Amino acid sequence: MRTRSGPRAGVTAVLAAALALGATGCVPVDEPDQPPSPTAGGNPAQLLGQLTVAGAGSMKGYSRNRFPHWRDTGKNCDVRDNVLKRDGEDIKLSGCNVVGGRWESAYDGRALTDPSDVDIDHMVPLANAWRSGADEWDDAKRGDFANDLDRPQLIAVSATSNRAKGDQDPSQWKPANRSYWCQYAADWVRVKHHWGLTVTSAEKAALTDMLEDCTWASNP
């Protein structure tokens, strides 16, 4: 299975760093462990086949404010801090806030050491979700989607790659790091499947191509 190593393996280092700094008064809720395997809940190609194909919806009424984020997860920390801690190594904390560490951006392979150079990307962009069915949700559900730590919806990547991606789907943009394509396509499908979002025909074709040569460590 083509997978990324390193960025999501820093949980132990995070805890050690927190203890070393004597962080107090911060109690993050539901700190995520390692993200689920790409085959959790079903083979990605099979899940893709279960998605509804539909044209992209209207952007009328869209605003990022309709997807409230980042949620507080403790004293002066939020979901962004949680993802930075989960995806990084050698994390340095000031209270709950991540002030240093090392991140490997899966999208372009860049190594980052300054948190300000790291963006937390929504795997399925908020605007894409809006066009795929989230326009019919209430803001509370959209907030759940925007802060979802249980699916592979949030990932720490380089700011440059995140901004190049924008709100594009895999038919319009793919990571420069081709070795990450299997993981990227599997994660995209898993998020859309869980949240009941649609795909366009071009999006489905691109995902099918990306998954075609992928092999997984285990199959359902």
C-alpha positions, 0 to 999 in steps of 0.5 A: 500500500502506498502510504505516507510515513512520519507526519501522523506518527507523532502522538507519542512525541506530542505527549512527551513534549507536553509533559516536558513543557509542563503544559497545564490547564489544557485538556484537549478533547478526543485527541485522535490516534493514528488515522484509520486505514484506507480500507476501514469501512470498505475497499475504496473502489467499492465505496466509490461505486456507491457514491451518487453521481450528480452535477456540481451544485450552485455556489449560491449562499456559500460562505466559509462561515457556514462551516464553523471552524476551528472548534475549541478543544481546550484552554486556548487551543483548537482543532487546528492545534490538534491536527498540527500535533497529530501530524507532526514530530518533535512538537514544541508547545506553549500551553496548548499552542503548537509553536514548533515541530517538523511536518512532512507535507504529503502533497508535495513532499516538503519538510516544514519546521515553522507552523506558520508554513503549515496549513490544515487542509480539508481533504474535501474542500468546504466549497466542494462539499457545498456543491456536493450536498452540504448546502442542504445541511444546517450549520451545526452539521457543516461544523461537524464536517469542517472539524471532523477528526474521525475521518481523514478530512483534516491533514497538515500540509504546506500552505503553498500546496493547500492554496494551489489545491483550493476547492478543486476536486481530483479531476482538476488537481492532484498532489504533486507527490504521485506516491500519495495518489492512492492514499489521497483518492482513498481518503477523498472517497472515504470522506464523501462516502461517510458524509453522503456527498455526491461526485461529478462524473469527471471526479469519479473518473479521476478517482477511478484512475487514481485507485486503479493500480493501488494495492492495499495491505488488507481488503474487506 
